Amino acid sequence: MKSIVLHAIGTMGDIHPMLGLGVELKKRGHDVLFTSLEHFRRKVESNGLRFERVGPDSNPEDPELVR
């Protein structure tokens, strides 16, 4: 078993592929830690992965931020 850190900051288009990878790695017996914006905590943890917040507390869906 390996300890693996997955890191993604951006939108759901960045997060979803990493979630799929993390879930599969966990199924194969690895210890997976997912690091990202607090905004994605619920999504990551609902997929059974450990989560650690990194980066600014911002909402990647905020139109002003995206602009």
Summary of the structure (lengths in Angstrom):
residues: 67
radius of gyration: 12.2
end to end distance: 41.9
largest distance: 42.4
contacts: 176
relative contact order: 0.23
helix: 43%
strand: 22%
